[in-house]
Amino acid sequence: MADYQQWEESLVAPIIRQAQQKLMSPRKFHALCQQVIKSTGQKKLYFYPPPSELLDVTNGITIKELRQFFDKLANYVSSTSSEGHRVTLYLKRVRLRLGRVNKRFILVKKTRVCQHSPKSVVERCDPGRVSRPRESAPREVKPSREKLEVNPKGLYSKAMLYQDLPCQDLPTQPAPIHPEMLSTGGMKVEVEIAGAGMVGRVARLRINGKDLAFKAFFDPDFVWQHGPWAEIPIGIRLKYAQVTKNCAEFLFASQDWMVSEWIYPDTNPQFRNNGITYEQFAAQEGLTQLNSLNIYNYNPYNIRLDPGGIQKEYWGRRWHDFFRGIVFYLRKVQREGLKSLTPYLSKRMITYLFRRLIVLISPWKSDSIAGMEKR
């Protein structure tokens, strides 16, 4: 497995090295990744390994298993629209005998925690990403086994887990389940839906006591200045240049999800000793200014929560971004119908879009409009 892991990491190593040295455009990053996919037959590419403190070797959760789980979790998060929804999952790798073949699966047990209770209310800092104050962990509830339907012979009928769980692909035939697999725990993963923005939905994960921001992208195949093909190379470049003073640090990602540092409302850049500010880096590299109009993309101390939209400055960029945004929404309507635009018809969002239009026509009014927004 270690050899396979090294081979998998080596596939994207040249791309990561290029992205570290110079900010890569979404189109170039996408093209390089597609070359690797076509030449190797790999369906999924992964950028940076998860840190060791997120793994649990005792329960069989290594880098490979955690990535597979996140692939499934992305579908779960992107389709769960209820903000504040909490669920606690327990992961354990098990070996099942299917006929004459032994196969490994990720056993997932689910517990729903206090959905929409006062304790699960989050403080909104961004439609695409939300930070919340530190608080004591919710009261732990024992894993429910209601969905683990076991027949009298100790066999699952048709499926190993309930179908809406973010788990590995399920066996389609009965498999022997030992009682200890149901009674023992696993690696605990707490999930709380934090909010949704234009390109994805964010959940706060707590794994082994560490909070993380998990972003699942709605349309990961679309290549533009937002989404995975833009935000992953941005994250890699900023991480390598240590632009972490007033920006959340990118950690690791795949093609349709990204994990980064969780920023709390009380996180102050004055107490973040390492790294430089984005403004310092942007001046050196000729990058765009951060979008100060979207105050929901910052915590109260102006730490940027999301890297989307950062790119090289060039003439006509604002209009190009505007028209690409229209294409993104048209794709969304074609895929999900007109009702998918309902979240963008709120008074706050319409006001924000109107101000963006003013800045598009008169860029010099950006600072004054941003001041009005903050007041």
Secondary structure, DSSP 8 states (H G I E B T S, - for coil): -HHHHHHHHHHHHHHHHHHHHS---HHHHHHHHHHHHHHH--S---BS---GGG-BGGGTB-HHHHHHHHHHHHHHHHT---TT-EEEEEEEEEEEEETTEEEEEEEEEEEE--TT-GGG----S-TT-----------------TT--B-TTSBBSS-SS-TTS--S---SS--B--HHHHHS--EEEEEEEEEE-SSEEEEEEEETTEEEEEEEES-TT--SSSSHHHHHHHHHHHHHTT--SSB--EEEE-SSEEEEE---TT--GGG--SS--HHHHHHHHTB----TT-GGGB-TT--B---TT--B--TTHHHHHHHHHHHHHHHHHHHH-GGGGGGGGSHHHHHHHHHHHHHHH-GGGHHHHHHHHH-
